[in-house]
């Protein structure tokens, strides 16, 4: 559920798809879809799809795509990553009623990085030791951003599955853009070995 002032305005679904092959790389396929509820669509309609393909060998992203269909704008964002050459190839298009913006580029990438969706799954695998701080590079539209993630400890939270013990992780970034916003974000993951993503 996506809630605003106590009202459910839409849904987000995060899915781990079947492992597949891209080029010569075996990859995990993560998918996210965000869609506004029917009544809220009269105010603002949103139907976004995000896909991340991550190497099963070292969890480095290979491909990232974002398709945004929202009131007033459409965005298509594709990023391809070459880990051997340490290069990213980005293709971006944003359309509004009055103009279209396109860009593409080739940029250097660090040896370790995540993308705007894979970072959620990457966080699940970190050592959940209270007080630990991690700084993680994120590639977004050819730019290297950094996300600081701190493990706050264990909390008990209410979910639709009942009360659950969860690791709380606070993350922050100073960047503002289409897929990553500045400010603090809070994540809760289950304390069992599956580290299920419970709340954001």
QUIUR-V71635 format. One record per residue. RES is the residue in one small letter. SS is DSSP state (A for helix, B for strand, O for the rest). Layout:
((RES & SS) (RES & SS))
This chain:
((x & O) (x & B) (x & B) (x & B) (x & O) (x & O) (x & B) (x & B) (x & B) (x & B) (x & B) (x & B) (x & B) (x & B) (x & B) (x & B) (x & B) (x & B) (x & B) (x & B) (x & B) (x & B) (x & O) (x & O) (x & B) (x & B) (x & B) (x & B) (x & B) (x & B) (x & B) (x & B) (x & B) (x & B) (x & B) (x & B) (x & O) (x & O) (x & O) (x & A) (x & A) (x & A) (x & O) (x & O) (x & O) (x & B) (x & B) (x & B) (x & B) (x & B) (x & B) (x & B) (x & B) (x & B) (x & B) (x & O) (x & O) (x & O) (x & O) (x & O) (x & B) (x & B) (x & B) (x & B) (x & B) (x & B) (x & B) (x & B) (x & B) (x & B) (x & O) (x & O) (x & B) (x & B) (x & B) (x & B) (x & B) (x & B) (x & B) (x & B) (x & B) (x & B) (x & O) (x & O) (x & O) (x & O) (x & B) (x & B) (x & B) (x & B) (x & B) (x & B) (x & B) (x & B) (x & B) (x & O) (x & O) (x & O) (x & O) (x & B) (x & B) (x & B) (x & B) (x & B) (x & B) (x & B) (x & B) (x & B) (x & O) (x & O) (x & O) (x & O) (x & O) (x & B) (x & B) (x & O) (x & O) (x & A) (x & A) (x & A) (x & A) (x & A) (x & A) (x & A) (x & O) (x & O) (x & O) (x & O) (x & O) (x & O) (x & O) (x & O) (x & B) (x & B) (x & B) (x & B) (x & B) (x & B) (x & B) (x & B) (x & O) (x & O) (x & B) (x & B) (x & B) (x & B) (x & B) (x & B) (x & B) (x & B) (x & B) (x & B) (x & B) (x & B) (x & B) (x & B) (x & B) (x & B) (x & B) (x & O) (x & O) (x & B) (x & B) (x & B) (x & B) (x & B) (x & B) (x & B) (x & B) (x & B) (x & B) (x & B) (x & B) (x & O) (x & O) (x & O) (x & O) (x & O) (x & O) (x & O) (x & O) (x & O) (x & B) (x & B) (x & B) (x & B) (x & B) (x & B) (x & B) (x & B) (x & O) (x & O) (x & O) (x & O) (x & O) (x & O) (x & B) (x & B) (x & B) (x & O))
